[in-house]
Structures are given as structure tokens and as C-alpha cells.
Amino acid sequence: MAGKSGLAKLDVGVLSAEQQEKLRQFKIKTRIDNEKYLRSHPEVEVLIGDFLSDLPMENRNANQSNTLLSAFLNVLDSVSSVRGDRELLGRVNLDNPDKMESSACYMQAFMGPLSWATLTTQDENNIDSDDYDTLLLAAKPALLSMPPKRMTFPTRVKGHNMKKMMKMLQEVYGPMSDDQRTQVVKWAKDQITENYFNCSLKPSSDARSSLMERCKPSLKWLNLEALIMMGPYLSRLAPGDVDSSPKEKLCEFFRSARLRSTMSRVTHMNPSLGKKFLRKVQQCIGGQREFAEHVEKFGTLACYYYDAPDLTANLSGKLLSQIANCSNPGVTKLKKRLLKSVMSNSDSTNTLALSELGSSVTLLTPKQLSMIPGTNLKEVLKNLGPNIRWTKAQLHTLVKKQLGNKKCKGVSSGELMVLQSVVEGVPSCILKHVNAQEILRDTEGLKKISKRMRKGQLQAMLQGLREKVEPSELVQKLPGPLLRSISLNNLDKANITSLDQVENKTWSLSQAAFLAKKMHDLKQLQYRRLRSVLQGLTCKMIDKVADSDMKDLAQAVEETPQWISKVQGTALSGLTIEDVSRLGPILCELQPSQLHLMAPDVLNSSLQAMASCHHIPQRHRGALIQLLNQTFGDPSDWSADTMESLGPLLLLDDNAISALPNKPWMKDVLYFLKSSLPHASDALKKKFFDLTITSTTSNGARKKRAANGNSSTDSDSNAVNAEYPTVELIEELGTNNVYWTPEQLNITSMDTFLATVEILGSVSGYDADQLAVLSIKATEMRSVWKGVAKHNNLTAQQLGAAEMVALNRFLCGLSSSEIQQLNMDAFKEAVGSMDGIHCSFEITQQLKSLCVSAFGNPRTWHEAQVSNMGNIIAGLNATELASLDPSVSCYFSKTCIALIPQANFAALSVAQLEALGPDNAAMVTNEQRAALTDKQLAALERTSTGSIESTGSTGSTGSPDPVDPVENTGSGAPSLTVEGISAFLKPLLFLIMGFLLL
């Protein structure tokens, strides 16, 4: 009863597809019902406000506290019809959810937050054991939607309740954000040391820590009991915390397999922590026999076991299964070594052996895949997850094995679903002939398979579906990627007349802009129902929102945090670490000069917190890097864990990235940091290139020096860059192969080139000298187009939308006359899916001319069309750019900004520059800035900071520039500023509580 968990039973993975769909529909219905209930019962808001305001404080007597607490517990108990059946609070009847007591759903909408508030503010001595269990169970759903800045913990929890609290927190580990998990770890460490060791880890400036002796640095607080309590939160410890675990207790934890089971829910771990844990665990293993006994217990730590010993085929398979999902750079070599050992077994091609390989099956060569019996391969493909990625050569082999000689003949929906993990290799002509009604009935299967399709394949399937199904039906039935591939032309034909037809779907930016305008014209802008259509709201639409609709818009914005900008703070010298934690996104906007005012320990904590910021103003970055150097020293001397903590700030500066030393651990750490970045800068990509070719040569050099008796330990001073590309290096570098010099590419062996031509051919960004070298070894873009045309007996005018999307950048190889021959209707369908196309300026101008023919004069282009055109916008001349409506500027793709010639860019008006938004403004090059006037530069600075105010400047039309209370924050669409929101944004906690089930 007290130990049971109703929510823990809802493991979606064990449900059938039908049950999962029932659960999804039930959640949607419950969310709507909760909101309706709360809106129609305003007394609930009063109840919550009264309760929170009346929570007992220290100056209240025990009788007052107990009376209020008792009253609340009585209400909480009434939620469950049977006091003993507490898990009813979190249980859903999947077979018939409508029979679930509706009052329990409504009560849960606000009982969760109240229960957590009670746990964090009440003296636990006033709560008996059963009531404590009830409060924990009721509070758990609230934690799933509680923002970090509002997550507070009890000041002190005794040992027996501490274990209960940590057990509940472990159950909500998965949905928590990294910031929330870090908060839990900090609180748990404090509670463990204070409860079990009677000392404090809190800084001396903390008033509460002054009442307790400071813990000694040598304290071994991470004992077996603490390891069990921390559970998956061990992945958020600092590397130094591992030293606080007694060896014998950590070894007991490892040998009992608790470490692996504990880490089973951990998706990633800081490299320095993972390596530190691994070194400690390796000390628990005495020899080869003991290693064989415990090889399956490494779990996530195996990702960093680069120097694993040579193993038998059986042991290799066991270790390989644990690193199948690891993606850190150094693990690929280990995977290949283990795979080679596994495949040496004569039974390696049977179904069981292949299934044990997991995602590592992608390391098999096309030749090895071709030798696997078709039935065995079919079973393996069925069980692979959605994130598997194959090379084109592997896909060709696998699809041929499964389809035989069907080529462009039709396949059934069932046959296609079997090919889900290799659908990228299915010929587009097959997808055109899939039975429309059959495939549309399998909604879940179509959703899964479309996620893996290439853009050309999506267009091919859409082409076939459009011939048999009306656009209105497609809009209602198509999932995710297929829905987002519907052209604006066909979206216009879908006869959308109601918000019901577009809500609860994920639309592309251009589609959202189209639909937002349509809903605006239909007067159906119910903001909280718009969801992904919100990104299509223009500045003008937001500016004209009626006062009566402001609350709905504010609530919609609050539920979508990326729309909210930040304001700067003042009076920072007196802030404490706790104060800073409450600043939230405001901290990201503080000037370095303001940060300087903070106390040293507060400054350290603030800089570490700022490493999680999604956006830091461009103008602050230079001074911020200087402040980092002053506070933490030269980054060249930083340890791995310091780099993990502060690295995101350092990565804001290209010069700082380039200056980073080539230390052995640097590549793993940078790769870990890169996963949290919206995009990697060229400087970071170049650093990866340098680290990759240096580490490879450095390792070889060290081995050679060791053989010659040279025991130098300086890992950097003797590192020499690889002199030429090898197969291993090219495979690891991927798109970063663009940084090889022409001289290095020129000495690439023909065998290496033939083995890696697919990788080298997928790289974009080669300069003229590199292309000149590669043209000797392979086919240039023009020849690729000729080869494709010859192979498929195609002419330019025969290209359909699917073929255009599939060719994408190879369209750059078409001549001017061939571009003019492209089918206009097919081009209009395809252009929205060719956002990544990057041609020479001359070819881009030709494609722009095609857009003018298709969509009319640029001065008439609307937001959705501009978003659809992507990089082709860079082909507009100065007059055409200046004629664009300012409202479309924030819909320029970020990648197209730098492609606009500086003379043309200078033609943009002040109004157009102000409307760019901060993300696009950040992409403006120094050369483009140099061509701007002072007024234009000021406008660019205003949009960079989101501080657009009435300046009296004039735009291209000579009239005062409009003032839009928006800025672009990530998707290219506008968002409200805090100044605009603060006028109407009110506390909406009681409404947010209604969303606990999702």
C-alpha cells in the first residue's frame, strides 16, 4: 500500500498499441476536462490561494498547524474512495477509462501541488507514516510539470522519510529536466551528510550551515546506503563525488548488479564522471575470470571502456550489447573490435546472435549483410529501434535482400512496414504505388515509417496518395513528416475552415504561418489551442490581439517557454546563490559588468548556471569570455569536469574554441557538449577535425615512442596531425571531412576514396580548390546530374517534385536552360522540402527567377512562402530584397543570411533589419555589417537584444518603421517580449495544475 506506486505501473512500453492509443486519448480528454472544470469553478483558485497563504509558519502554534494539516489530509483522503487504496490517485483504467471517478481526476489537478507544498513546508513530526506516504503519492504527478525555479525541497527530512522521498524521486527521474535532476542531487547530498554524518556541505555563507560543522573533504559519504538512495541521480554527481565512495561499498554495489540496473534509465553521463566511475569499478575486478563474471554489469560505464581487453566471442557480445547505444567518438573503434570477435563465431548469422548485436548490426559491411539468410535478417530488422542509421551501400543490400527483384512494383502496407528500419533505401517509385487506403488505416505504422523517410521519398508517397485521396482527408490522416511535407498549394486545397482541423498537429514553420493567417481571417485564433501554429503568428497579429484575448495568449505563451524573452536585472551585489537560482532566464541577459558586482561564490555559481542558457546576447559574449578567464583561469588549464560545467559558455566564442588544447579527453567532452547545442559552429567543427586527426596520430606516435624506449608523458607536445585521409578517419569525421586541405585530399589513395566516396560525396562546403582535386577522383555535381539523368532516362522537364527533392543540391549542376525547363507545378510542390539547397550565387539567382515565376513579385510574398524558399532567398537582388514586407524578415532561414552578398544585404531597410529577430541577426557576417549605415547597425543591435522601441527611423517606404513587440527566439517566428507580456501575464498555476497527466 504505502510502498506501491500507481503511476509506476503505467509503463507505456508494456502496453499494446490499442491500450497506448486509449491512454493517449484518455490523457487528452482528461486535460480538457480538467481545464473546463477549473474554469467553471473559480472557487478552486480561491481555495488554492487561501491554502498556500495559510500554510503554517514558524510563528504559528502547533494546534493551528495540526488543524489545517488535518483538514487538508481529510480532503486528500476523500479523493480515494477507499483510504487503503492510495494508488487510485495515480491509476488509470485502460480498459474503460471513462469509468474512472471523474472527481478524482479533477482533484488531482490541484492536489498534487498542494501535497508537495505540504511536504516541503510542514514539520514532518506532525505527519504520521501513512499520511506521509499518501502525500508523496499525491505529489508525484506535480513534480513532472514543475519548473526548476519553482521546485523546492524540505529543509530537513529524517532518515526513514528520506528513503521514501528518494524512492519517489527516482520514479520521476525519466521525465525530469537536467536542471531538476541537478537540484535533486544537491538537495540529496545535503540531506545525506546532515542526517547520517551530522555535518554540512553547504557554503559557509548559507545561514543554515552555520549551525552545523562543515564536512571534511575526505568524508566518505557515498556509502552503500547513499548509492542506493541516489539511484539514477548518480549520473548527475560531480566527478570528485566518486572519490567519496568507499572502495568496498562501491565494489559491493557493482558486483550486486545494482549499478547497471540503477543506470538503466540514464541516457547520458558526463564523460569525466563516466571515466572516473569506470576507473573505480575496474579496481573491483581481479582478473580475467572475474571480468567474465561481471562483464554484463558495466551498463552506461561501458561507453568509456576504450581499452577493454581482447575477449572471446561470447564475452565480446555481452560487452557489445551494453555499448550499442553509445555515441561518443572513441567507442566506435571498440565496437568494431568487439564485432569482429563476435562475427568470428560460426553461428554469428543466426537470428539469436544477430539480435544480441542490437544497433551494432549497422557496423556490418554490405558484404557481411548480404551473407545473412533473408529470414534471419527480416526478424532482426523488425526488432531494431527507430534511431538506426545505415549507409547507402548497406541500405541497397538490405532492401535488395528483402524485396528481391520487385524494383518499382507495388508492395503491400505490411511488406513496407517490415522495411521500417531500412525504408530510406526503398526506391521512390515503390512508394508512389503503395495502396492509399491500406496505408492510411495503419496510422501508427505510417507515423513510424515516415519519420525515417528522406524528403524525396516523402514527396513520392504524397504524389501517390494525392492521386487517390482528397487533400482534406490527407490533412486529417497524415502523421508527422508526411503532414509537414504537404505543400502550401495543397494545404490551400484542403478546405480548412475550422481550428478543429489543425489543432494537435505538428506543422512546419511555413505551414504554421499559412494556417495562422487562415485562422486569423476566420476569427478562430483561440491561442491555447493553436500549439505548433503559434509559431506562425506574425508581429502584426500579436500587436492586434484584443484585450479580452490577452489572458489566453499569455497562457499559451507560458506553456511554450521559447516565446518568452528576458529582461535585465539590477542590484546584484547583494544577491545570494539562492537568489540567483530564482532569476531563471533573466540571468542569461545580465551584462558581464553586472556579474562582476556579485560576491565570488555567487559569481562562480552564476557562471555555471549560465552554461545552461539557451541564448546569450551577442554583445555580451566577448566580455563574458574574459570574465570566465578571470574567474576560472585560462581554459587551457581547465580540467575535464570544469570544461563540462562551463564549456557551453566557452563555445560561444570561436577564438576560444580554436585555442583549446588537444588534450586526450577534449574530444569526448566537446562531443558531449555539442549534443546540447542548437547547432555547431564552424570553429567547433574544425576543432573536432583537429582533435580527430591529432589523437589518431598521437596514439600511434606514443606507441612508437614506447617501442623505442621514449617514455615522454606530454600528450600534446608530440602530437602530429595525420598527413593524409584514411578510411578510419574519413568514417569518423563525417561532414567534418570538409577541413582536409586540397594537398591532403590529393594524396588520398584510390582504395580509400572508393571505400569512402559515399561519405565524401555527402559533404557540403568544399571550396573551389578542394572540388578541383576531388573532380579528378570522382564526378562533380554537373556529372552527377548527367549520370542520374542517363540512368533514369530523364530530362529536366520530366523531373517531378519527388525527383527534385531527392536531387536537392545536385540541382545546382543543372544549366540555366535546364532550370528554365523545370515543371512549374512540380517545383512549387518541391521547393518547401529543398531548404538545405546551397548553390553558387549564379545558380541561386536562376532558382530565384523560378520562384518569381511561380509565386509572383517578391513584394507580394508572404511569410509562409518566404519560409518555404529557404536559401533561395539569397538569390534576390538588392531591389527585390528591399521590396519585401518587413514582417517576412524573421522567416528568412538562418542559413541563407550569410549567403546574401553584402551589397544586397545593405539594401535592407531599418524596419526589415529590426524584424530579423536575434537568431537571424546573429548570422550576419562581419562583411555584411561593414556595409551597413549607423542607423542600420543600430537596428540590427536592437533586434539582437529584443529591445525594439520607437525610434522615429524610416524604412524603405519613407514612413516611420512599425514597432513590433516581438523578437525571434529560435524558430524564425516572432515571440512576445517580457515588456509586452508583463502587462497582462498573471499567475496561472491553478490552470497549469490541470495538465499533470501529460
N, C-alpha and C positions, 0 to 999 in steps of 0.2 A: 504494500500500500504506500507507505511513505517512500519506499525505495523504488517504486515503479515510476515509469515516465511515459505518459500518454503520447507526447509529441515524439519521443524517441522511436515509437512504434511505426511512425509514418515514414519509413524508409522507402522512398519512391522507387528505388531500384528493384524492390521485391514485388512490386505491383504489376499486374497485367496491363497491357495497353489500354484496355477498356476501363480498368479501375483508375489508371492515371488520368484519363480523359474526364472521368466522373469527378475525380478530385479537383482537377483544374476548373471545371465548370462550377463545382461547389464553392471554390475559393472566390471566383469572380462574383457569383451570386451573393455570397456572404459579405464580400466587401461592399457591394452596392447596398445590400440590406442594412448593414451597419451604419453606413453614411446616411441613408434615408431615416433610419431610426433616430440617430443623434441629431439630425437637422430638425426632425419633427418633435424632439423632446429637449428643448433648450434648458430644462431644469437639470439635465445631466451635467452641462457645463458649469452650472452654479454649484452642483454637488461636488464636482472635482475641485473647483476653486476653493470652496469652503473647507474641504477636507485637507487640501495641501496647505492652506493658510493656517489651519488649526492644528497641524501636527505638533505634538508636544515638544517643547524646547527644554533646555536645561533648567530654566527658572520655573517650570510648571511642576506641581507636586505629583506624586505617584498616582494618587486617586484620579486626578484629571487625565493623566496619561492612560491609565488602565481602562477608564470608562470609554474613552474614544477608541482605543485599540480594540476593546471588546466589541464595541458596536460595529466596527469595520469587519472584524473577523466573522461576526454573525451574518453580515451581508455577503461576505465571501463564501461562507458555508452554504448559503441559500442558493448559490449558483448551481451546486451539485445537489441533485435530489436525494442522494444518499451520502452522508458525511464520509463514510469509509471509502467510497468510490471516487477518490480525488482525481484520478486520471481522466474522468469525464470532462474536466476543464479543457483538456487538450486533445480529446479523442473525436474522430470523425467517423461516422458510419458510412463506409464506402459503398456498401450495397444499397443503402437507401438514405442518403444524406438529408433528404427532406424531413425525415422523422427525428432528426436531432433537435433537441429542445431549443427553440429559437431564442428564448430568453437567455440561455447560456451563451449563445453567440454574441448577443448584444452586450451582456455583462462583461464578456471577455474583452470587448472593445476598449474598456477603460479600467477593468480590474487589474490587468497586467501592470500598467504603470503605477497604480496605487499600491499594489502589493510590493513592487520594488521600492517605492518610496518608503513604505513601512519598514522594510528590511534594512534600508540604509539610514534611517533616522531614529528608529526605536532602539531602546536598550534591550538587547536580546534576553536579558534576565526576566523581562516582562512577557516573553513569548514561550509557551511550552513547546515541547519537541514536535508534537503532532501539528500544531499551528504553524511552526517554522517550516515544516515540510509542505504544508498547504500553500503558504506564501511563496515558497521557492517555485513550486509547480505553476502557480498562477502567474508569477512574474516572468517566467522563461520566455513566453512569446513577445513580451515587451522589449526584451534585450535585442531581438532580431531586427528591430526597426529603430533602435535608439541611436541617435548620432553620438559620436565620441565625446563631443563637448558637453553633452547632457548626461553622460554615463558617470554616475558617482557610485562609490562603494562604501560599505560600512567602515567606520573609523577603526573598530576593533571587533573581531569575530573570534570566539573561543575555539579551541581545537576541534571538538566534535562537530560544531556547526561549520567550521572552516572546511572540513572534508565534504560535508553536504553541499556547501556553496560551490566548491571547486568541481564536484561531480556534475552539478547543474551547468556550470560554465563550460565544462568540457563538452557537454551535449550541444551547446550552441556555438562551438568553435567554428564549424564549417561556414555558416552564413556571416560570421563577423568580418569586419574590415581589418586590415593590418593595424590601423591605429587603435581600434578597440582591443585587439589581441595584446598589443603592447601595453595598454592600460591595465589589462588583467594581470599581465606578468609583473608589472611594477607593484601593483597592489598585493599580489600573492607573495612576492618576495618579502615585502614589509611585514605581512601578517605571519609568515613562517618564522622569520627571525625574532619578531616580538613575542610570539606565542611560545615558541619552543626553545629560544636561546636568550630571551629577556634582554635583547639589545636591538638597536635601530640602525637601518641603512639609510634613513632619511638625512638630507643635508643638515648641517648644523644650524642653518638659517631657519629651518622649519621649527615653529614654536612647539609642536607636539614632541619633536625628537629631543628637546632639551630636558624632558622629564625622564629620559631613558639613556643609558650608556650606549655610546656608539659601538657598532660591531667591529671587531678586529678584521683586517684584510685577510687573515689566514683562516677565518671561520669556515668550517666545512658544513655549511647549512643545507647543501643539496644532497641530503641523505636519501635512503630508500623511500621513506615516507613522503619526503618532498618531491622526489622524482615521480612517484605515483600520483600525487595530488596535482602536479603541474601538467601531466599528460601531454597532449599535443602542443601546449603552450611552451614546452621545452624548445620548440623551434624558434621562439622569439627571444631566447636568452642572449646575453652578450657572450662572446667567446670566453671572456675571463670568468664567467659564472661556472663554466665547466670545471675549472680548477677547484671550485668549492664543493665538488662531489668526491667523497672518499672513494678510493680505488675499489676497495672490496664491495662497497654498496653499488657502485656503478656496474661492476662486473656481474654482480648478482642480478641487477636489473636487466642487463644484456642477455645473460645466459638463460634467464627465465622466459625469453622471447617477448617480454613486456615492452622493450624498446621498439621492436618492429611493429607490434600492434598499436602502440601509442602513436607512432609516426605514420600510421596508415592513412590518416586524414590530412597529413601535411603535404601540400602541393609543392612547396619550395622552401629552401632554407639558405640563409646567407652562406656563401662559400667558406668564409673564415670560420664560422660556427660549425658547419658540416665537417670540415677538415679537422678541427680541434676535437670534436666528438669522436671522429673516426680514429684519430691517434690514441685517444684514451681507451677506446674499445679494443683496439689492436693489442694493447697491453694485457688484455684479458685472455688472449689466445696463446696457448703454449707451444703449439707445433702443428704439423700438417694434419695429424689425426684430429686434434681439437678443432682445427679450422674446418675440416669436413663436417664435424658435428654441428658447428654453429654458422655455417656459410649462409643459411637461409634467414638469419636473424639481423642482418645489417640494415635492411629497409632502405630508407632515404639516404643513409650514410654511404651506401654502396656507390652513389653517384660520383663520389670523390676518391674511390679506391683505384686510382690510376696505376699503382704499382702492384696490383694483385698478382700472386704467384701463378705459375703455369699450373693448370688444373686438368683433371680428367674431363671427358665429355660430359659426364653426369653432373659433376660439380660446376662446370662451366655453364651448363644450362640453368642450374639453380641461381648462380650469381647473375647471369644474363637476365633472368626474369625480373630481378629486382631493379635493374638499371634500364629496363626497356623504355620507361617514360622520362628518363633523364635527358636533358638537352644542353647541358653545359659543354663547352667546346672540347675539353680534354677527354670526355667519356667516349667519344666516337671510336678512338683507337682501341680502347678496352673492349668495346662492343664487338669490333671486327675480330679481335684476337680470340674472344670467347666464342664467337660464332664459328670461327674456323675450327675450333676444338669440337664444338657440338656437331658440325657437319661432317667431321671425320668418322662419326659413328655410322655404321652401315644402315641403321634403321632411322636415320635422320629425316627421311622424307615421308615417314608415316604421319597420319593425322595428329596423333598424340604428341609426337616430338615437335611438329611444326607449331601446334597450338601453344606449346610451352615457350616458344620463341617470342610470343607477343608481338609488339610493334617492331622488334628487331628483325622480323622477317623481311623488312624493307632493305636490309643490308645485303640480301642475297643478290647475286648478279643475275642478269636476264637469262644466262645460260643455266644457272642453277635452278631458277624458277621454271624453265622450260622442261626440266627433267622430273619435276614433281607430277605425279599422276593427277589427272584432272579432277577426279572425285575428291581426293585429299585436299587439293588446292581450293575447291569450292567450299569445303567445310571451314577451312582456315579463313578465307575471305569473309565468310558470313559472320565470324566472331570478332573481326578486327574493329577497333573503335573508330570514331569519326575523325580523329586527328592524324591518321596515317597519311604519309606523303610518299609517292613513288616518283622515279624518274620517268621520262617519256619512253625510254627503251624498255623499262620494266612494265609500264602500262601496256605497251604494244604487245609484249609477250603474254601478259596475263589475260588481256582481252581476247587475243587470238586463241589462247587455250580454252577460254570459256565459250566463245561464240563460234569457233571453228571458221568455216568459210561463208558465214552469213553476210558479212560485209554490210551492204546497205539495205538488207532485207529487214522487215519489221520484226520486232521481238515483243513478247507479252510483257505486261507490267511486272509479273512475277519474275521473269528472266532478268529484267532490268534491275529489280531490287536486289537480286543476288550479286549484281555487279556494283553495288553501292560504294565499296571501298576502292574501286578502280574505275569509277564512272568517268573520270577525267580522260580516260583513254578510249571511251566509246565514240565511234565516228558520229559526227553531227547528223549525217544522213539517216542513221538509225533512229535518232531522237525525233526526227521530223515525222516518223511514221508510227510512233507509239500510239496505241489506242487511247483516244482522248478521254472517253467516259470511264474507261477502266482505270487509267492512271489518276484521274481526278477523284475517284472513290477512295483511293488509298492515300488519304490526307497526310498521315504521319510518315508513311514511306516516302512520299513525294517531297515532304519537308526535309527529311534527312538527306535524300539523294541530291536535291537541288543545292544544298549547302556546299557540295563538293564540285559542282559543275563549273567549267570555265565560262566566261561571258559569251563566247561564240556558241557553246552548247546550249546555254540558256535561251539565246535568241533562236537557235534551231528548234528547240522544243516549243517555244512560243509560236514560231511560224507554223508548226504543225497543228498546234492547239487552236490558233486563230481561224484556221480553215474550217473547223468543225464546231467551235464554241463561240458564243457571243461575248464581246468584251465585258459586259456587265457580269456575266457568270464567272468569267476568269478572275475579275477583281474580287469576287466573293470567295472563290475556292482556292486560288493560288497561294502557296505559302511563301514566306521569306524572300530568298533571292529571285525566284521567278516573278513574284509580285513587283519587286523593285526594278525588274528589267522591262516592265511594261512601258512602252514609250508614252510620251505626253499626248501624242496623236491618238493612240488607242485608249488612253485614260479619258480623253475628252469624249470618246465614243461610248463610254461605259454607262452613260446616263446616270451619273451620280447626283442625286437630288436630296440626300439626307446624310446627316452625320452618322447615322447608324451604319451606313455602308463603308465608312472609312475608319471608325474607331477600333481600337485594339489590334491594329496592324502596324507593322514597321515599314515606313515609306522612306524612299531616298530623299535627299535634300530637294532636288528639283521637283519631285512629285509632291512633296510637302508644300512647297511654295505654290504649286498649281492648285492643290486642294485647299490650302488656307484662303487663297483668293476666292475659290468657289464657295467655300463655307461663309466667307465674309459677304459675298454678293447675295447668298441665300439667307443671310442673317441667322446663321446657325453656329456662330462661334461660341460654343459652350466650352470654355477653356480647359476645364478639368477633364473633359472627355477627348480633347484633341491628341494628347500624348505625343507621338512622333510628328504629328502635323504641327505641333508648336514651333518646330524649327523653321517652318515656312512663314511664320508671322513676320511681316515687314515692319520697318520702323513706323511707317505711316499708320498701319493698322493698330499698333500698340499705342501710338500717340492719340488715337481717336477712341480709345476704349471709354465707354460710358462709366460714370462714377458708380452706377449700380452694379457694374460687372467687375469692378476693381478687385473685390474680395475673391471672386472666382479665379481671376487671373493671378492674383498673388498666391493663392493656394496651389495653382498649377505650377507656378514658378518655384515655390518652396519644395514641391515634390520632385522638381527637376533642377538640382543644385547648379548644373552647369550654366544656367541662365543668369545666375546672380553674380554681379560684380562686387568689388570690395571698396571700402573707404579707408583712408589713412587714420592712424591713431596718434595721440599726443600724450604728454605727461607720462613718459615711460621710465623715468629714473627710479620711481618708487615701486615698479612692478615686481611681483614675486614670480617664481616659476609657476605657481598655481594660477596666478592672474594671466600669464601668457598662454596657458593651456586653454583659457576661455576665449581668447581673441579669435580663434578659428581662422577663417580666410583673411581676416584683416591683417594678421601677422605677415602674410605674403606681400602686402602692399607697403610695408614700412620702409622708409628710406634707411640706408646704412648709417647715415648721420644720426638718426633717431635710435637705432640699435646700439650705437656707441654709448648712449646715455644709461644703458642698463648695467646692473651690477654684474660682475664677471660670471658668477654661476648662472645667473638668469640669461646672460648673453649666450653662454655655451648651450644651454637648453633651448634657447630660441632658434639658434642657427641649426641645431639638429632637427627641430620641429619644422623649420622652413624647407628642409630637404624633401618634405612631403608635398610642398606646394605644387599645384598644377600649373600656375603661371606666376612669374615674377617679372615686373616691368623691365623692359629692355634698358631703360636709362639707369636702373639701379644695379645692373649686373656687374659692371666693372668695379665699382666701389665695394660691392658685396664680396667679390673675389679677394680684394685687398684686405677686407675685414677678416675673411677666413684665414688668410695667411698670417695676419697679426694675432689672431686668437688661437689658432691650432698649429702654427708653424708652416714651413714650406711643405707643400703636398708631396714633394719627392721623398720626404722623410716619414710620411704617414704610414701607419700600419694598415693591414688589410681591413680590420674592423672599423678603423676610422674612415677609410675610404668608402666602406659600405654605408656608414652613417651619414657622411657629408658629401659623398660623391655626386649625388644629383645636383647639388649647387655648383660644384666644380665643372660639371658637364655643360653648364650654361655658357662657358667661355671657351672658344676654340683654341686660343693660345694656351690656356691652362691644360686642355686635353693634350695638345701636342707636346707639352713639356713633361708629361707624366713619364716616369722611368719605366723601362722594360723589365719589371720585376716578375719573378716566376708566377706569382699569384694574381698579377694585374689583369690578365685576360679573363679569368673566371669571374673576378669581381666586376669588371666592366660589363661583361655579358649579363650578369645578374642585375646590374643597374639598368641596362638597356631595356630589359623586359618591362620596366615601369615607365619608360619614356614614350610620348606620343609618336615621335619619330627620331631617328638617329641622325645627328649632324654629319656633314662630310668629314669634319675633323675626327669625330669618333670612329667613323668607318675606316678612315686612314690609320688611326691608332690600332684598330683591330688587325688591319693588314700588317702593320709593322710588328705587332706582338706575335702574330701567327708565324711570319717568315723568320723572325728573330728567335722565337722559342724553339722552332724546329731545328735551326742550325745550331743554336746554343746547346741543346741537348746532345746533338751529335758531337759538337766540339768538346763538351765536358767528358763524354765517353772516351774520345780520342786522347784527351789530356790525361784521363785516368789511366789509360793503357800505357801512356808514355811516362807515367810517374809524376805528372804535374797535378798537384792537389789543390790548385787555386780554388777558393770558395767564392770569389767575386762573380756572381751570376750575370752581372751586367757588363762588366768591362770587357769580357772576352767574347760577348755575343756578336756574331757576324750575320748579316742578312743573307737569306738564301739567294744564290746567284741566278737561278732560273726556276721557272714553274715546274712542279712535279704533279702527278695525278693526285697524290695525297693532299698537297697544298691547295690545288685548284678546287677539289671537292670541299675542303674545309672553308675556303674563302667565299665561295658562292658569288654573290653580286659584288663583293669587295675585290674581285679579280680585276676590276677597272683600274686599280692602282699599280699594276705592273707597268714598268717602263717599256717603251717600244723595243729597246735593246733586249730586255729580258724576254719579251714575247717572241722576239725574232729567233732566239736560241732554244725555244721550246721544241722538243723532239716531235717528230711526226706521230709516233706511237702515243705520246702524251696528248697531243692535240686531238687525235682520233678518239681517244678514250674520254675526252672531256669536252668535245665540241658542243654537246647539248648545253653544258653549264656556261661555257664561254659565249655561246650564241644568245643566252638569255640575259646577258649583262647589258645594261644600258649606260650611256655616258662616256663611251670611248671617244677620245679626241681624234683629230684627223691623222696624227702620226700613228696612233695605235691601230686605227682602221686600215691604214695603208699597209701595215705589217700583216694584220690578220687577213687582208684581202689576198695575200699571196698563198696563205694556207687554207683558206675557205672561201665561201661565197658571200659577197657583200649583199646589202639589202636589195639592190636592184636585181641581182641574180636570184635571190631567194624568191622574189615575186615572180620572176620568169620561170623558175623551177616549179613553183606552185601552180602557175597558170598552165604550164606544159603538162604537168602530171594530171591535172584535173580538166584539161581541155577547156580552160576558162578564158574569157576576155573581160576587160574591166567592166563593160556594161552588163555582164552576166552575174556580177557579184551581188549576192543578196545580203541582207542585214547580218545573218549569221557568219557569212564568209568575211565580211568587213571586220566584224568584231574579232574573229579568230585571227585574221592577219594583223590587226591593230598596228603596231609600229612599222610593220613591213609595208603598210600602205605608203610609207614615206618613200618607198622605191618606185612608186608609180610616176610616170612622166606627167607633165602639165596636161597634155591632151587626154591621157588616160583618166586623170582625175575628173576632167570635164565630162567624161563618158559615164561616170558612175551613176547608177539609178537613183534618182532624187528621193523617191519614196523609201527605198531601202536605206539610203543614207540617213534620212530623218529618223528611221527606226533604230539605226545603229549608233548614232552619234553619242547618245547618253551613256553607252557602255564602252566608249573609247576614251575615257577620261585620262588614261595614262599615256596616250599617244604623244610622242615627243620627236618632232621632225625638225629639219632645218627651217629657218625663218621663211625662206622662199616657198617651201612646200606648205608650211603652216598658212601662208597667205593664200595659197591655192585652195586649201581646205576652208579657209575663212570665206572665200568667194563662194564656195559651195553652200556655206551656211547662209550667206546673204540671199542666194537664190532660193534656198529652202524656207527661210524664216522671215525674209524681208529686211528692210533697212535697220541697221543696228540701233537707231534711236528709238525703234518700237519694240526692241527685245525686252521681255520681262524676266523676272528673277529666275523662274524655272528654266527658261531657255538658256540663260547665261550659265547657270549651274550645270546644265547638260553638256555644254560645249567644252568645258574643261580647259585644256591647254590651247585649244584653237583660238581662244580669245586673244592670245598673244599675237595673232596674225593681223589684228585690226591696226589700221594706220592711225596717225595722230588725230585726224579729223573724226574718224569713226569712234575712237576711244572717247574723245571729248563730247560726242553726241549722246553717249549712253546716259540713261537716267541714273542719278546718284544712288538711288535705292538698290540698284543691282550690284554695286561695287562689292558689298560684303558677300556676294555669291560667286565672286571670282574664285577659282580653285587656287589653293596656296601655291601649287607647283608652277602655275602659269605666271605668277608675279615676276619672278626673276627672268623669265623668257621675253618680257616686253622690252624692246630697245629703249634705251634711256631717253632718247629724243621724243619718242612716242609717249613714254610714261610721263614726261614733263607736261604733256598736253592735258592731263587730268586736272579738273578744277579743284578748288578748295573743298567744295561740297562733296565731290567724288572721293577725295582723299580722306575726308573725315568719316565717310561712310564705309571705308575699307574694313574697319574693325582691327583689334590688336593682333590677331593671328596673321592676317594678311600683311599688316604693317610691318610685322617682324620679318617678313620675307623680302622686303625691299632691299635691294643691294646698295652698296656704297656708291657705285657709279650712278645709279638712278637717283639717289639722294643728292648727289653733286649737281644734278641737272635741275633741281627744284629751286624755286624762289624762296625767300624767307617766309612768306605767307603760306606757301605750300608745305614747307618743313614744319611750321607751327601746327598746321592742320594734321600732318602726319603724327606729330608728337601727341596731339590731343587724342587722336583715335588709338594711339598706342597705350595711353593711360586710361581711356574711357572717360576722360574729363571734357567732353564736348559741351561747350557753352556758347551762348550767343556772342558772336564776335563782330558782327556787322560786316564780315567779309562778303565778297560777292563771288558767285560761282561762274560757270561758263555762260550763263544766260544773262548775267549782269544784275540779277536780283539777289537780295540777301540770301545767304545759304540757310536752308532749313535747319532747325535744331532738333535732333532726334535723341531722345533719352535712352539710347541703346548703344551697346557695343557688341562686337563679335567675340565669342568666347570659346570657339573650338570647332564648330561645325560649319562655319561660314555664315550662319544665320544670326540675326540680331538677338540681343538679350537686354533685359532691364538693368539699369544701374541701380545701386543701392539708394542713391538720392531719389530716384523715381519711385522705387518700391517703398521706401520708408514712410511715404505719405499715407499709404493705405495698408501696409502689411501688418497684421495683428497676430497675436498668439493663436495658433491653430492646433494646439496639442490635442484637444479633445476630438478633432476630426482625424488627425493622423493616427490616433489610437484605433480607429476603425479599420486600419489596414494591417493589423497584426498578423492575420492569417497568410498574407502574401509575402 
